[in-house]
């Protein structure tokens, strides 16, 4: 399937595909395989990111990465903090 065919999908289908990819990434992050001798486990996240890039196409894969970053940042912020995630780009890029 070419990128042209991917972009011919309806907007609703494209948004649903991005949300399914984000859900698959969230689900894949819950399973970890410990590697003996290292403190870092192996997860299925790299596989999901590569598959999302291949199946969604460049534009929707970019939306997938952006939405995943917003969801991850929102999950890390405290519950009392009420900041617009899209307007607070400086906090997202801060070290």
PyMOL Python script that loads the backbone (N, CA, C, O; Angstrom):
from pymol import cmd

cmd.read_pdbstr("""\
ATOM      1  N   UNK A   1       0.849  -1.173   0.000  1.00  0.00           N
ATOM      2  CA  UNK A   1       0.000   0.000   0.000  1.00  0.00           C
ATOM      3  C   UNK A   1       0.894   1.234   0.000  1.00  0.00           C
ATOM      4  O   UNK A   1       1.831   1.324   0.793  1.00  0.00           O
ATOM      5  N   UNK A   2       0.619   2.149  -0.853  1.00  0.00           N
ATOM      6  CA  UNK A   2       1.455   3.334  -0.949  1.00  0.00           C
ATOM      7  C   UNK A   2       0.944   4.427  -0.028  1.00  0.00           C
ATOM      8  O   UNK A   2      -0.153   4.335   0.523  1.00  0.00           O
ATOM      9  N   UNK A   3       1.750   5.453   0.129  1.00  0.00           N
ATOM     10  CA  UNK A   3       1.359   6.586   0.968  1.00  0.00           C
ATOM     11  C   UNK A   3       0.140   7.277   0.390  1.00  0.00           C
ATOM     12  O   UNK A   3      -0.705   7.766   1.141  1.00  0.00           O
ATOM     13  N   UNK A   4       0.031   7.328  -0.928  1.00  0.00           N
ATOM     14  CA  UNK A   4      -1.117   7.947  -1.559  1.00  0.00           C
ATOM     15  C   UNK A   4      -2.404   7.234  -1.152  1.00  0.00           C
ATOM     16  O   UNK A   4      -3.408   7.877  -0.845  1.00  0.00           O
ATOM     17  N   UNK A   5      -2.367   5.902  -1.152  1.00  0.00           N
ATOM     18  CA  UNK A   5      -3.545   5.143  -0.748  1.00  0.00           C
ATOM     19  C   UNK A   5      -3.850   5.352   0.728  1.00  0.00           C
ATOM     20  O   UNK A   5      -5.018   5.376   1.118  1.00  0.00           O
ATOM     21  N   UNK A   6      -2.808   5.506   1.563  1.00  0.00           N
ATOM     22  CA  UNK A   6      -3.041   5.749   2.983  1.00  0.00           C
ATOM     23  C   UNK A   6      -3.707   7.103   3.208  1.00  0.00           C
ATOM     24  O   UNK A   6      -4.592   7.229   4.055  1.00  0.00           O
ATOM     25  N   UNK A   7      -3.283   8.117   2.448  1.00  0.00           N
ATOM     26  CA  UNK A   7      -3.857   9.439   2.647  1.00  0.00           C
ATOM     27  C   UNK A   7      -5.257   9.542   2.060  1.00  0.00           C
ATOM     28  O   UNK A   7      -5.971  10.504   2.344  1.00  0.00           O
ATOM     29  N   UNK A   8      -5.664   8.571   1.248  1.00  0.00           N
ATOM     30  CA  UNK A   8      -7.006   8.579   0.688  1.00  0.00           C
ATOM     31  C   UNK A   8      -8.045   8.072   1.686  1.00  0.00           C
ATOM     32  O   UNK A   8      -9.242   8.118   1.403  1.00  0.00           O
ATOM     33  N   UNK A   9      -7.614   7.599   2.826  1.00  0.00           N
ATOM     34  CA  UNK A   9      -8.553   7.149   3.857  1.00  0.00           C
ATOM     35  C   UNK A   9      -9.317   8.331   4.417  1.00  0.00           C
ATOM     36  O   UNK A   9      -8.865   9.473   4.344  1.00  0.00           O
ATOM     37  N   UNK A  10     -10.476   8.044   4.974  1.00  0.00           N
ATOM     38  CA  UNK A  10     -11.271   9.118   5.570  1.00  0.00           C
ATOM     39  C   UNK A  10     -10.577   9.625   6.836  1.00  0.00           C
ATOM     40  O   UNK A  10      -9.836   8.877   7.473  1.00  0.00           O
ATOM     41  N   UNK A  11     -10.807  10.878   7.202  1.00  0.00           N
ATOM     42  CA  UNK A  11     -10.185  11.418   8.420  1.00  0.00           C
ATOM     43  C   UNK A  11     -10.545  10.615   9.667  1.00  0.00           C
ATOM     44  O   UNK A  11      -9.711  10.443  10.556  1.00  0.00           O
ATOM     45  N   UNK A  12     -11.759  10.131   9.735  1.00  0.00           N
ATOM     46  CA  UNK A  12     -12.181   9.338  10.892  1.00  0.00           C
ATOM     47  C   UNK A  12     -11.369   8.051  10.993  1.00  0.00           C
ATOM     48  O   UNK A  12     -10.969   7.654  12.087  1.00  0.00           O
ATOM     49  N   UNK A  13     -11.128   7.407   9.872  1.00  0.00           N
ATOM     50  CA  UNK A  13     -10.340   6.175   9.864  1.00  0.00           C
ATOM     51  C   UNK A  13      -8.898   6.455  10.245  1.00  0.00           C
ATOM     52  O   UNK A  13      -8.282   5.671  10.967  1.00  0.00           O
ATOM     53  N   UNK A  14      -8.354   7.569   9.764  1.00  0.00           N
ATOM     54  CA  UNK A  14      -6.969   7.914  10.086  1.00  0.00           C
ATOM     55  C   UNK A  14      -6.807   8.203  11.574  1.00  0.00           C
ATOM     56  O   UNK A  14      -5.833   7.768  12.187  1.00  0.00           O
ATOM     57  N   UNK A  15      -7.759   8.937  12.160  1.00  0.00           N
ATOM     58  CA  UNK A  15      -7.692   9.234  13.598  1.00  0.00           C
ATOM     59  C   UNK A  15      -7.833   7.951  14.400  1.00  0.00           C
ATOM     60  O   UNK A  15      -7.123   7.750  15.384  1.00  0.00           O
ATOM     61  N   UNK A  16      -8.737   7.091  13.987  1.00  0.00           N
ATOM     62  CA  UNK A  16      -8.918   5.814  14.686  1.00  0.00           C
ATOM     63  C   UNK A  16      -7.646   4.968  14.610  1.00  0.00           C
ATOM     64  O   UNK A  16      -7.271   4.326  15.592  1.00  0.00           O
ATOM     65  N   UNK A  17      -6.987   4.962  13.462  1.00  0.00           N
ATOM     66  CA  UNK A  17      -5.752   4.186  13.313  1.00  0.00           C
ATOM     67  C   UNK A  17      -4.659   4.721  14.238  1.00  0.00           C
ATOM     68  O   UNK A  17      -3.920   3.940  14.837  1.00  0.00           O
ATOM     69  N   UNK A  18      -4.551   6.049  14.357  1.00  0.00           N
ATOM     70  CA  UNK A  18      -3.554   6.642  15.259  1.00  0.00           C
ATOM     71  C   UNK A  18      -3.873   6.277  16.699  1.00  0.00           C
ATOM     72  O   UNK A  18      -2.969   5.935  17.463  1.00  0.00           O
ATOM     73  N   UNK A  19      -5.145   6.345  17.084  1.00  0.00           N
ATOM     74  CA  UNK A  19      -5.525   6.006  18.460  1.00  0.00           C
ATOM     75  C   UNK A  19      -5.286   4.531  18.771  1.00  0.00           C
ATOM     76  O   UNK A  19      -4.885   4.188  19.883  1.00  0.00           O
ATOM     77  N   UNK A  20      -5.528   3.661  17.800  1.00  0.00           N
ATOM     78  CA  UNK A  20      -5.247   2.232  17.995  1.00  0.00           C
ATOM     79  C   UNK A  20      -3.746   2.015  18.160  1.00  0.00           C
ATOM     80  O   UNK A  20      -3.325   1.209  18.990  1.00  0.00           O
ATOM     81  N   UNK A  21      -2.938   2.725  17.381  1.00  0.00           N
ATOM     82  CA  UNK A  21      -1.483   2.598  17.503  1.00  0.00           C
ATOM     83  C   UNK A  21      -1.002   3.087  18.867  1.00  0.00           C
ATOM     84  O   UNK A  21      -0.122   2.472  19.469  1.00  0.00           O
ATOM     85  N   UNK A  22      -1.572   4.189  19.361  1.00  0.00           N
ATOM     86  CA  UNK A  22      -1.209   4.691  20.695  1.00  0.00           C
ATOM     87  C   UNK A  22      -1.606   3.679  21.763  1.00  0.00           C
ATOM     88  O   UNK A  22      -0.846   3.439  22.702  1.00  0.00           O
ATOM     89  N   UNK A  23      -2.780   3.087  21.631  1.00  0.00           N
ATOM     90  CA  UNK A  23      -3.214   2.061  22.580  1.00  0.00           C
ATOM     91  C   UNK A  23      -2.325   0.830  22.542  1.00  0.00           C
ATOM     92  O   UNK A  23      -2.019   0.248  23.583  1.00  0.00           O
ATOM     93  N   UNK A  24      -1.909   0.432  21.343  1.00  0.00           N
ATOM     94  CA  UNK A  24      -1.007  -0.717  21.226  1.00  0.00           C
ATOM     95  C   UNK A  24       0.341  -0.417  21.870  1.00  0.00           C
ATOM     96  O   UNK A  24       0.940  -1.288  22.499  1.00  0.00           O
ATOM     97  N   UNK A  25       0.816   0.814  21.713  1.00  0.00           N
ATOM     98  CA  UNK A  25       2.083   1.190  22.346  1.00  0.00           C
ATOM     99  C   UNK A  25       1.941   1.197  23.867  1.00  0.00           C
ATOM    100  O   UNK A  25       2.841   0.747  24.576  1.00  0.00           O
ATOM    101  N   UNK A  26       0.829   1.699  24.363  1.00  0.00           N
ATOM    102  CA  UNK A  26       0.604   1.695  25.812  1.00  0.00           C
ATOM    103  C   UNK A  26       0.519   0.266  26.348  1.00  0.00           C
ATOM    104  O   UNK A  26       1.044  -0.029  27.421  1.00  0.00           O
ATOM    105  N   UNK A  27      -0.130  -0.602  25.615  1.00  0.00           N
ATOM    106  CA  UNK A  27      -0.239  -1.997  26.031  1.00  0.00           C
ATOM    107  C   UNK A  27       1.127  -2.693  25.978  1.00  0.00           C
ATOM    108  O   UNK A  27       1.462  -3.471  26.870  1.00  0.00           O
ATOM    109  N   UNK A  28       1.905  -2.415  24.941  1.00  0.00           N
ATOM    110  CA  UNK A  28       3.227  -3.030  24.805  1.00  0.00           C
ATOM    111  C   UNK A  28       4.182  -2.572  25.894  1.00  0.00           C
ATOM    112  O   UNK A  28       5.115  -3.295  26.243  1.00  0.00           O
ATOM    113  N   UNK A  29       3.963  -1.388  26.433  1.00  0.00           N
ATOM    114  CA  UNK A  29       4.862  -0.883  27.472  1.00  0.00           C
ATOM    115  C   UNK A  29       4.629  -1.565  28.820  1.00  0.00           C
ATOM    116  O   UNK A  29       5.444  -1.423  29.731  1.00  0.00           O
ATOM    117  N   UNK A  30       3.544  -2.289  28.953  1.00  0.00           N
ATOM    118  CA  UNK A  30       3.228  -2.941  30.219  1.00  0.00           C
ATOM    119  C   UNK A  30       3.949  -4.273  30.395  1.00  0.00           C
ATOM    120  O   UNK A  30       4.006  -4.806  31.503  1.00  0.00           O
ATOM    121  N   UNK A  31       4.491  -4.804  29.327  1.00  0.00           N
ATOM    122  CA  UNK A  31       5.168  -6.092  29.386  1.00  0.00           C
ATOM    123  C   UNK A  31       6.663  -5.890  29.193  1.00  0.00           C
ATOM    124  O   UNK A  31       7.097  -5.241  28.241  1.00  0.00           O
ATOM    125  N   UNK A  32       7.433  -6.446  30.094  1.00  0.00           N
ATOM    126  CA  UNK A  32       8.884  -6.290  30.021  1.00  0.00           C
ATOM    127  C   UNK A  32       9.546  -7.651  30.257  1.00  0.00           C
ATOM    128  O   UNK A  32       9.104  -8.452  31.081  1.00  0.00           O
ATOM    129  N   UNK A  33      10.600  -7.874  29.516  1.00  0.00           N
ATOM    130  CA  UNK A  33      11.379  -9.101  29.654  1.00  0.00           C
ATOM    131  C   UNK A  33      12.719  -8.734  30.271  1.00  0.00           C
ATOM    132  O   UNK A  33      13.528  -8.074  29.619  1.00  0.00           O
ATOM    133  N   UNK A  34      12.979  -9.142  31.508  1.00  0.00           N
ATOM    134  CA  UNK A  34      14.260  -8.791  32.122  1.00  0.00           C
ATOM    135  C   UNK A  34      15.427  -9.496  31.426  1.00  0.00           C
ATOM    136  O   UNK A  34      15.357 -10.677  31.086  1.00  0.00           O
ATOM    137  N   UNK A  35      16.477  -8.744  31.234  1.00  0.00           N
ATOM    138  CA  UNK A  35      17.682  -9.289  30.611  1.00  0.00           C
ATOM    139  C   UNK A  35      18.719  -9.488  31.710  1.00  0.00           C
ATOM    140  O   UNK A  35      19.078  -8.530  32.395  1.00  0.00           O
ATOM    141  N   UNK A  36      19.206 -10.710  31.892  1.00  0.00           N
ATOM    142  CA  UNK A  36      20.193 -10.956  32.946  1.00  0.00           C
ATOM    143  C   UNK A  36      21.458 -10.127  32.719  1.00  0.00           C
ATOM    144  O   UNK A  36      21.972 -10.045  31.603  1.00  0.00           O
ATOM    145  N   UNK A  37      21.943  -9.523  33.788  1.00  0.00           N
ATOM    146  CA  UNK A  37      23.170  -8.759  33.727  1.00  0.00           C
ATOM    147  C   UNK A  37      22.992  -7.289  33.394  1.00  0.00           C
ATOM    148  O   UNK A  37      23.956  -6.525  33.451  1.00  0.00           O
ATOM    149  N   UNK A  38      21.772  -6.873  33.046  1.00  0.00           N
ATOM    150  CA  UNK A  38      21.529  -5.458  32.754  1.00  0.00           C
ATOM    151  C   UNK A  38      20.298  -4.991  33.527  1.00  0.00           C
ATOM    152  O   UNK A  38      19.385  -5.782  33.765  1.00  0.00           O
ATOM    153  N   UNK A  39      20.262  -3.728  33.920  1.00  0.00           N
ATOM    154  CA  UNK A  39      19.089  -3.223  34.629  1.00  0.00           C
ATOM    155  C   UNK A  39      17.952  -2.809  33.696  1.00  0.00           C
ATOM    156  O   UNK A  39      16.870  -2.452  34.162  1.00  0.00           O
ATOM    157  N   UNK A  40      18.187  -2.854  32.380  1.00  0.00           N
ATOM    158  CA  UNK A  40      17.184  -2.383  31.424  1.00  0.00           C
ATOM    159  C   UNK A  40      16.460  -3.576  30.806  1.00  0.00           C
ATOM    160  O   UNK A  40      17.099  -4.418  30.176  1.00  0.00           O
ATOM    161  N   UNK A  41      15.137  -3.667  30.973  1.00  0.00           N
ATOM    162  CA  UNK A  41      14.399  -4.783  30.372  1.00  0.00           C
ATOM    163  C   UNK A  41      14.096  -4.516  28.891  1.00  0.00           C
ATOM    164  O   UNK A  41      14.206  -3.386  28.415  1.00  0.00           O
ATOM    165  N   UNK A  42      13.718  -5.561  28.190  1.00  0.00           N
ATOM    166  CA  UNK A  42      13.296  -5.445  26.792  1.00  0.00           C
ATOM    167  C   UNK A  42      11.778  -5.360  26.767  1.00  0.00           C
ATOM    168  O   UNK A  42      11.092  -6.150  27.415  1.00  0.00           O
ATOM    169  N   UNK A  43      11.254  -4.387  26.008  1.00  0.00           N
ATOM    170  CA  UNK A  43       9.808  -4.273  25.822  1.00  0.00           C
ATOM    171  C   UNK A  43       9.485  -4.375  24.343  1.00  0.00           C
ATOM    172  O   UNK A  43      10.387  -4.410  23.506  1.00  0.00           O
ATOM    173  N   UNK A  44       8.205  -4.422  24.022  1.00  0.00           N
ATOM    174  CA  UNK A  44       7.776  -4.495  22.626  1.00  0.00           C
ATOM    175  C   UNK A  44       7.583  -3.111  22.011  1.00  0.00           C
ATOM    176  O   UNK A  44       7.118  -3.008  20.875  1.00  0.00           O
ATOM    177  N   UNK A  45       7.927  -2.054  22.731  1.00  0.00           N
ATOM    178  CA  UNK A  45       7.704  -0.697  22.237  1.00  0.00           C
ATOM    179  C   UNK A  45       8.422  -0.405  20.918  1.00  0.00           C
ATOM    180  O   UNK A  45       7.802   0.178  20.029  1.00  0.00           O
ATOM    181  N   UNK A  46       9.693  -0.778  20.743  1.00  0.00           N
ATOM    182  CA  UNK A  46      10.324  -0.488  19.441  1.00  0.00           C
ATOM    183  C   UNK A  46       9.607  -1.158  18.268  1.00  0.00           C
ATOM    184  O   UNK A  46       9.508  -0.574  17.189  1.00  0.00           O
ATOM    185  N   UNK A  47       9.115  -2.363  18.470  1.00  0.00           N
ATOM    186  CA  UNK A  47       8.386  -3.063  17.419  1.00  0.00           C
ATOM    187  C   UNK A  47       7.106  -2.309  17.056  1.00  0.00           C
ATOM    188  O   UNK A  47       6.797  -2.149  15.876  1.00  0.00           O
ATOM    189  N   UNK A  48       6.367  -1.850  18.055  1.00  0.00           N
ATOM    190  CA  UNK A  48       5.116  -1.133  17.804  1.00  0.00           C
ATOM    191  C   UNK A  48       5.386   0.183  17.087  1.00  0.00           C
ATOM    192  O   UNK A  48       4.640   0.555  16.181  1.00  0.00           O
ATOM    193  N   UNK A  49       6.437   0.889  17.476  1.00  0.00           N
ATOM    194  CA  UNK A  49       6.761   2.169  16.831  1.00  0.00           C
ATOM    195  C   UNK A  49       7.117   1.945  15.356  1.00  0.00           C
ATOM    196  O   UNK A  49       6.678   2.706  14.494  1.00  0.00           O
ATOM    197  N   UNK A  50       7.901   0.917  15.064  1.00  0.00           N
ATOM    198  CA  UNK A  50       8.269   0.637  13.674  1.00  0.00           C
ATOM    199  C   UNK A  50       7.048   0.214  12.869  1.00  0.00           C
ATOM    200  O   UNK A  50       6.866   0.671  11.740  1.00  0.00           O
ATOM    201  N   UNK A  51       6.214  -0.645  13.426  1.00  0.00           N
ATOM    202  CA  UNK A  51       5.001  -1.065  12.723  1.00  0.00           C
ATOM    203  C   UNK A  51       4.055   0.110  12.494  1.00  0.00           C
ATOM    204  O   UNK A  51       3.442   0.212  11.432  1.00  0.00           O
ATOM    205  N   UNK A  52       3.933   0.990  13.474  1.00  0.00           N
ATOM    206  CA  UNK A  52       3.073   2.163  13.309  1.00  0.00           C
ATOM    207  C   UNK A  52       3.602   3.049  12.188  1.00  0.00           C
ATOM    208  O   UNK A  52       2.824   3.567  11.387  1.00  0.00           O
ATOM    209  N   UNK A  53       4.908   3.226  12.128  1.00  0.00           N
ATOM    210  CA  UNK A  53       5.488   4.023  11.061  1.00  0.00           C
ATOM    211  C   UNK A  53       5.246   3.413   9.688  1.00  0.00           C
ATOM    212  O   UNK A  53       4.985   4.131   8.723  1.00  0.00           O
ATOM    213  N   UNK A  54       5.333   2.100   9.601  1.00  0.00           N
ATOM    214  CA  UNK A  54       5.117   1.429   8.319  1.00  0.00           C
ATOM    215  C   UNK A  54       3.653   1.433   7.900  1.00  0.00           C
ATOM    216  O   UNK A  54       3.342   1.642   6.728  1.00  0.00           O
ATOM    217  N   UNK A  55       2.762   1.206   8.846  1.00  0.00           N
ATOM    218  CA  UNK A  55       1.351   1.063   8.507  1.00  0.00           C
ATOM    219  C   UNK A  55       0.594   2.393   8.420  1.00  0.00           C
ATOM    220  O   UNK A  55      -0.374   2.499   7.667  1.00  0.00           O
ATOM    221  N   UNK A  56       1.016   3.393   9.168  1.00  0.00           N
ATOM    222  CA  UNK A  56       0.274   4.651   9.181  1.00  0.00           C
ATOM    223  C   UNK A  56       0.712   5.610   8.083  1.00  0.00           C
ATOM    224  O   UNK A  56      -0.085   6.431   7.629  1.00  0.00           O
ATOM    225  N   UNK A  57       1.948   5.521   7.655  1.00  0.00           N
ATOM    226  CA  UNK A  57       2.455   6.481   6.684  1.00  0.00           C
ATOM    227  C   UNK A  57       3.102   7.655   7.397  1.00  0.00           C
ATOM    228  O   UNK A  57       2.977   7.776   8.615  1.00  0.00           O
ATOM    229  N   UNK A  58       3.794   8.526   6.661  1.00  0.00           N
ATOM    230  CA  UNK A  58       4.581   9.583   7.301  1.00  0.00           C
ATOM    231  C   UNK A  58       3.765  10.596   8.098  1.00  0.00           C
ATOM    232  O   UNK A  58       4.137  10.931   9.223  1.00  0.00           O
ATOM    233  N   UNK A  59       2.672  11.085   7.546  1.00  0.00           N
ATOM    234  CA  UNK A  59       1.898  12.130   8.233  1.00  0.00           C
ATOM    235  C   UNK A  59       1.225  11.578   9.483  1.00  0.00           C
ATOM    236  O   UNK A  59       1.295  12.190  10.549  1.00  0.00           O
ATOM    237  N   UNK A  60       0.576  10.431   9.357  1.00  0.00           N
ATOM    238  CA  UNK A  60      -0.119   9.863  10.515  1.00  0.00           C
ATOM    239  C   UNK A  60       0.856   9.313  11.549  1.00  0.00           C
ATOM    240  O   UNK A  60       0.552   9.316  12.742  1.00  0.00           O
ATOM    241  N   UNK A  61       2.014   8.845  11.116  1.00  0.00           N
ATOM    242  CA  UNK A  61       3.029   8.393  12.069  1.00  0.00           C
ATOM    243  C   UNK A  61       3.554   9.578  12.875  1.00  0.00           C
ATOM    244  O   UNK A  61       3.850   9.439  14.062  1.00  0.00           O
ATOM    245  N   UNK A  62       3.670  10.735  12.241  1.00  0.00           N
ATOM    246  CA  UNK A  62       4.048  11.944  12.973  1.00  0.00           C
ATOM    247  C   UNK A  62       3.005  12.320  14.004  1.00  0.00           C
ATOM    248  O   UNK A  62       3.343  12.729  15.115  1.00  0.00           O
ATOM    249  N   UNK A  63       1.740  12.185  13.645  1.00  0.00           N
ATOM    250  CA  UNK A  63       0.665  12.442  14.606  1.00  0.00           C
ATOM    251  C   UNK A  63       0.712  11.431  15.746  1.00  0.00           C
ATOM    252  O   UNK A  63       0.447  11.778  16.897  1.00  0.00           O
ATOM    253  N   UNK A  64       1.045  10.195  15.433  1.00  0.00           N
ATOM    254  CA  UNK A  64       1.176   9.145  16.443  1.00  0.00           C
ATOM    255  C   UNK A  64       2.263   9.496  17.457  1.00  0.00           C
ATOM    256  O   UNK A  64       2.060   9.375  18.665  1.00  0.00           O
ATOM    257  N   UNK A  65       3.414   9.930  16.954  1.00  0.00           N
ATOM    258  CA  UNK A  65       4.526  10.284  17.837  1.00  0.00           C
ATOM    259  C   UNK A  65       4.158  11.499  18.691  1.00  0.00           C
ATOM    260  O   UNK A  65       4.437  11.520  19.890  1.00  0.00           O
ATOM    261  N   UNK A  66       3.539  12.500  18.087  1.00  0.00           N
ATOM    262  CA  UNK A  66       3.158  13.709  18.830  1.00  0.00           C
ATOM    263  C   UNK A  66       2.118  13.381  19.892  1.00  0.00           C
ATOM    264  O   UNK A  66       2.234  13.841  21.027  1.00  0.00           O
ATOM    265  N   UNK A  67       1.109  12.600  19.546  1.00  0.00           N
ATOM    266  CA  UNK A  67       0.061  12.264  20.504  1.00  0.00           C
ATOM    267  C   UNK A  67       0.610  11.387  21.626  1.00  0.00           C
ATOM    268  O   UNK A  67       0.216  11.546  22.781  1.00  0.00           O
ATOM    269  N   UNK A  68       1.506  10.472  21.302  1.00  0.00           N
ATOM    270  CA  UNK A  68       2.133   9.637  22.329  1.00  0.00           C
ATOM    271  C   UNK A  68       2.928  10.496  23.303  1.00  0.00           C
ATOM    272  O   UNK A  68       2.895  10.257  24.510  1.00  0.00           O
ATOM    273  N   UNK A  69       3.641  11.493  22.790  1.00  0.00           N
ATOM    274  CA  UNK A  69       4.393  12.397  23.659  1.00  0.00           C
ATOM    275  C   UNK A  69       3.491  13.212  24.565  1.00  0.00           C
ATOM    276  O   UNK A  69       3.817  13.424  25.733  1.00  0.00           O
ATOM    277  N   UNK A  70       2.367  13.672  24.046  1.00  0.00           N
ATOM    278  CA  UNK A  70       1.426  14.445  24.862  1.00  0.00           C
ATOM    279  C   UNK A  70       0.809  13.563  25.939  1.00  0.00           C
ATOM    280  O   UNK A  70       0.667  13.991  27.084  1.00  0.00           O
ATOM    281  N   UNK A  71       0.443  12.339  25.583  1.00  0.00           N
ATOM    282  CA  UNK A  71      -0.149  11.423  26.559  1.00  0.00           C
ATOM    283  C   UNK A  71       0.875  11.061  27.628  1.00  0.00           C
ATOM    284  O   UNK A  71       0.541  11.031  28.813  1.00  0.00           O
ATOM    285  N   UNK A  72       2.108  10.786  27.234  1.00  0.00           N
ATOM    286  CA  UNK A  72       3.146  10.428  28.206  1.00  0.00           C
ATOM    287  C   UNK A  72       3.456  11.601  29.123  1.00  0.00           C
ATOM    288  O   UNK A  72       3.639  11.413  30.326  1.00  0.00           O
ATOM    289  N   UNK A  73       3.517  12.802  28.574  1.00  0.00           N
ATOM    290  CA  UNK A  73       3.802  13.977  29.392  1.00  0.00           C
ATOM    291  C   UNK A  73       2.656  14.239  30.363  1.00  0.00           C
ATOM    292  O   UNK A  73       2.885  14.611  31.514  1.00  0.00           O
ATOM    293  N   UNK A  74       1.431  14.046  29.900  1.00  0.00           N
ATOM    294  CA  UNK A  74       0.278  14.268  30.761  1.00  0.00           C
ATOM    295  C   UNK A  74       0.252  13.245  31.892  1.00  0.00           C
ATOM    296  O   UNK A  74      -0.129  13.577  33.014  1.00  0.00           O
ATOM    297  N   UNK A  75       0.645  12.029  31.615  1.00  0.00           N
ATOM    298  CA  UNK A  75       0.683  11.012  32.653  1.00  0.00           C
ATOM    299  C   UNK A  75       1.763  11.253  33.680  1.00  0.00           C
ATOM    300  O   UNK A  75       1.633  10.823  34.826  1.00  0.00           O
ATOM    301  N   UNK A  76       2.842  11.943  33.287  1.00  0.00           N
ATOM    302  CA  UNK A  76       3.932  12.216  34.212  1.00  0.00           C
ATOM    303  C   UNK A  76       3.684  13.458  35.052  1.00  0.00           C
ATOM    304  O   UNK A  76       4.285  13.616  36.115  1.00  0.00           O
ATOM    305  N   UNK A  77       2.814  14.334  34.595  1.00  0.00           N
ATOM    306  CA  UNK A  77       2.577  15.570  35.348  1.00  0.00           C
ATOM    307  C   UNK A  77       1.708  15.273  36.563  1.00  0.00           C
ATOM    308  O   UNK A  77       0.995  14.271  36.604  1.00  0.00           O
ATOM    309  N   UNK A  78       1.779  16.142  37.529  1.00  0.00           N
ATOM    310  CA  UNK A  78       0.995  15.938  38.745  1.00  0.00           C
ATOM    311  C   UNK A  78      -0.476  16.202  38.456  1.00  0.00           C
ATOM    312  O   UNK A  78      -0.811  16.922  37.515  1.00  0.00           O
ATOM    313  N   UNK A  79      -1.341  15.626  39.256  1.00  0.00           N
ATOM    314  CA  UNK A  79      -2.775  15.764  39.046  1.00  0.00           C
ATOM    315  C   UNK A  79      -3.253  17.187  39.299  1.00  0.00           C
ATOM    316  O   UNK A  79      -4.259  17.604  38.726  1.00  0.00           O
ATOM    317  N   UNK A  80      -2.563  17.929  40.131  1.00  0.00           N
ATOM    318  CA  UNK A  80      -3.004  19.282  40.448  1.00  0.00           C
ATOM    319  C   UNK A  80      -2.595  20.300  39.392  1.00  0.00           C
ATOM    320  O   UNK A  80      -3.091  21.426  39.386  1.00  0.00           O
ATOM    321  N   UNK A  81      -1.694  19.908  38.501  1.00  0.00           N
ATOM    322  CA  UNK A  81      -1.208  20.841  37.491  1.00  0.00           C
ATOM    323  C   UNK A  81      -2.173  20.887  36.320  1.00  0.00           C
ATOM    324  O   UNK A  81      -2.442  19.858  35.700  1.00  0.00           O
ATOM    325  N   UNK A  82      -2.690  22.047  36.014  1.00  0.00           N
ATOM    326  CA  UNK A  82      -3.611  22.192  34.894  1.00  0.00           C
ATOM    327  C   UNK A  82      -2.970  23.095  33.849  1.00  0.00           C
ATOM    328  O   UNK A  82      -3.066  24.320  33.922  1.00  0.00           O
ATOM    329  N   UNK A  83      -2.324  22.477  32.892  1.00  0.00           N
ATOM    330  CA  UNK A  83      -1.628  23.204  31.834  1.00  0.00           C
ATOM    331  C   UNK A  83      -2.090  22.640  30.502  1.00  0.00           C
ATOM    332  O   UNK A  83      -2.226  21.426  30.351  1.00  0.00           O
ATOM    333  N   UNK A  84      -2.331  23.513  29.541  1.00  0.00           N
ATOM    334  CA  UNK A  84      -2.675  23.060  28.212  1.00  0.00           C
ATOM    335  C   UNK A  84      -1.460  22.369  27.608  1.00  0.00           C
ATOM    336  O   UNK A  84      -0.405  22.986  27.458  1.00  0.00           O
ATOM    337  N   UNK A  85      -1.599  21.093  27.262  1.00  0.00           N
ATOM    338  CA  UNK A  85      -0.459  20.305  26.788  1.00  0.00           C
ATOM    339  C   UNK A  85       0.131  20.845  25.493  1.00  0.00           C
ATOM    340  O   UNK A  85       1.343  20.764  25.290  1.00  0.00           O
ATOM    341  N   UNK A  86      -0.690  21.387  24.626  1.00  0.00           N
ATOM    342  CA  UNK A  86      -0.175  21.872  23.350  1.00  0.00           C
ATOM    343  C   UNK A  86       0.462  23.245  23.485  1.00  0.00           C
ATOM    344  O   UNK A  86       1.368  23.576  22.720  1.00  0.00           O
ATOM    345  N   UNK A  87       0.013  24.050  24.435  1.00  0.00           N
ATOM    346  CA  UNK A  87       0.562  25.390  24.601  1.00  0.00           C
ATOM    347  C   UNK A  87       1.862  25.373  25.397  1.00  0.00           C
ATOM    348  O   UNK A  87       2.667  26.297  25.278  1.00  0.00           O
ATOM    349  N   UNK A  88       2.078  24.354  26.195  1.00  0.00           N
ATOM    350  CA  UNK A  88       3.238  24.298  27.067  1.00  0.00           C
ATOM    351  C   UNK A  88       4.368  23.484  26.443  1.00  0.00           C
ATOM    352  O   UNK A  88       4.890  22.554  27.058  1.00  0.00           O
ATOM    353  N   UNK A  89       4.738  23.843  25.220  1.00  0.00           N
ATOM    354  CA  UNK A  89       5.761  23.109  24.506  1.00  0.00           C
ATOM    355  C   UNK A  89       7.127  23.269  25.150  1.00  0.00           C
ATOM    356  O   UNK A  89       7.962  22.369  25.057  1.00  0.00           O
ATOM    357  N   UNK A  90       7.372  24.415  25.812  1.00  0.00           N
ATOM    358  CA  UNK A  90       8.644  24.635  26.480  1.00  0.00           C
ATOM    359  C   UNK A  90       8.881  23.647  27.599  1.00  0.00           C
ATOM    360  O   UNK A  90      10.003  23.175  27.781  1.00  0.00           O
ATOM    361  N   UNK A  91       7.843  23.326  28.353  1.00  0.00           N
ATOM    362  CA  UNK A  91       7.978  22.350  29.437  1.00  0.00           C
ATOM    363  C   UNK A  91       8.207  20.946  28.881  1.00  0.00           C
ATOM    364  O   UNK A  91       8.894  20.133  29.500  1.00  0.00           O
ATOM    365  N   UNK A  92       7.636  20.668  27.722  1.00  0.00           N
ATOM    366  CA  UNK A  92       7.822  19.357  27.106  1.00  0.00           C
ATOM    367  C   UNK A  92       9.264  19.171  26.650  1.00  0.00           C
ATOM    368  O   UNK A  92       9.807  18.070  26.732  1.00  0.00           O
ATOM    369  N   UNK A  93       9.877  20.237  26.174  1.00  0.00           N
ATOM    370  CA  UNK A  93      11.236  20.149  25.666  1.00  0.00           C
ATOM    371  C   UNK A  93      12.300  20.434  26.716  1.00  0.00           C
ATOM    372  O   UNK A  93      13.493  20.308  26.441  1.00  0.00           O
ATOM    373  N   UNK A  94      11.876  20.819  27.920  1.00  0.00           N
ATOM    374  CA  UNK A  94      12.839  21.148  28.991  1.00  0.00           C
ATOM    375  C   UNK A  94      13.541  19.869  29.447  1.00  0.00           C
ATOM    376  O   UNK A  94      12.962  18.785  29.385  1.00  0.00           O
ATOM    377  N   UNK A  95      14.794  19.997  29.908  1.00  0.00           N
ATOM    378  CA  UNK A  95      15.524  18.807  30.355  1.00  0.00           C
ATOM    379  C   UNK A  95      14.984  18.210  31.625  1.00  0.00           C
ATOM    380  O   UNK A  95      15.509  17.206  32.106  1.00  0.00           O
TER     381      UNK A  95
END
""", "prot")
cmd.dss("prot")
cmd.show_as("cartoon", "prot")
cmd.util.cbc("prot")
cmd.orient("prot")
